[in-house]
Amino acid sequence: MGLIPGDWYLISASANLLKDPGDESHLLPHFTTPHTSRRPPHFSSGAAAPAALAQRRPRGAGGPRRALRAMAALRAGRLRPSHLLRAGPSRAERGRAEPSRGGPSSGIMLGMVKNSLLSTVEAWPYRLLSKGEKDQVSYEERACEGGRFAAVELVGKAFDEASKEGAVKLLKYVGGSNDKGVGMGMTAPVSITAFPAEDGSFQQKVKVSLRIPSQFQDNPPCPTDESIKIEERQGMTIYSTQFGGYAKEADYISYAAKLQAALGSDATYRKDFYLCNGYDPPMKPYGRRNEVWFVKE
């Protein structure tokens, strides 16, 4: 899964969690400059910086090098999380679930970041059944456990946009946007059900899911976002292949085709959908893990 909306400020705010969150000694209007004394000429004063920054999304903000520079700037004290949180994405980027009176509070956003970064990530439980390789494509057959999942469906949007929006909704839910106001911890992967068209491209319909952490499986908190549903699912057997990088629609389609070729005609699995899975937070630039899953019939 690629970078989610507003990653450039989530990356930065999360990197500064180990610093004093009340430190407001100075606010840097953007994190692309290496010197605290430099300000772009259109910033007339520090007070004007938040409004201007809200309209200025750094170029290439999705790149891993920029993520690392942002984290370095925060640790060095050149950037403050409160400034970035005020200069987050637009309401349209955050999704339709946001109330019209304004965006999420900094407390909710920091809660989501802390939950995503500082919690122990719980893996979706499974049992390895077999391994295989063909034409340099490695794959596994796994029996995945069922359980309760938080899921959100989005239609009418391209895969990359919809999957990012859905992931943000679920991260907010497990980060504290629920009726108990608790950070639930993290599970992996974030799983996106994609529906291929006849030409192999994705239809404008996705379901983004996250397995609820085991501590809350019996009695999961209710989401405050009504578009998120809690679902009970049975276990399933899947064929999986893995790849790295920041995955987008074209990557999942490519590796789905490779997995299909590697499995050949003997394997039986669902053809009307498959699962696109991301295991890593957006601020992890290297060693990323993505998987395509075919659900065995």
Beta strands, then each sheet from edge to edge (+ up, - down):
strand 1: 121-123
strand 2: 126-134
strand 3: 137-144
strand 4: 147-155
strand 5: 186-188
strand 6: 190-196
strand 7: 202-211
strand 8: 228-233
strand 9: 236-243
strand 10: 274-278
strand 11: 290-295
sheet 1: 1+ 5+
sheet 2: 2+ 3- 9+ 11- 10+ 6- 7+ 4- 8+
end
